[in-house]
Amino acid sequence: MPKVVEVRGHAIKVFTDDHGPAHLHVLKQGILLKISLQPVAFVSAKYGRPSEHVKRGAITVVQEHIDACWAVWRKIYGEDTDR
């Protein structure tokens, strides 16, 4: 699972054996948040219930690094993914 970026305690990762629609995972405080890429939004969480603050933080980090997120997603899943 390639890591896109790690910033402010958020590790953004794309799972190589996952599926569409385009999304990634953000690990924060032991919680794995699924964030869609179009639009950038919280989808679900595993391993705990994230607070609204944690959800907003994950969304913000993805938005700040959206180009890198899309680049890694496309490298794994192909160029035909719409943005």
ABEGO torsion letter per residue (X at the ends): XBBABBBGGBBBBBBAABBOBBBBBBBBGGBBBBBBAOBBBBABBBGEBBBAAAAAAAAAAAAAAAAAAAAAAAAAAEAABBX
